[in-house]
């Protein structure tokens, strides 16, 4: 595993260093994303557009948990291909990535919204193709 010291020991151009820093920031946003509170629900990155949100509410019989899960699901393969479109990860790599992402998102949500019961779900099934492996954020309604 490379450390900050390893990066500084390489004779890289200023441009390459800036590129590495940009990639690190981009990756940090994947592992420690912004969550926003909208209509008594937590959403990943941003609240849904108001017109889309109303359409989804109607389509889901006003079930906010379903709408939230639809808006807050992310395909793991898309994250990997966005950072390196040439190398498709293995199933085991995606599953490891999913478990780590789940743990970090759960920690972030517990820190940012300690009074809410927010679930981060990642459950890889053996029959799931790579592009179906996804992580979902939703809240359980109080009983």
Order of alpha helices (4+ residues) and beta strands (2+ residues): alpha-alpha-beta-beta-alpha-alpha-beta-alpha-alpha-beta-beta
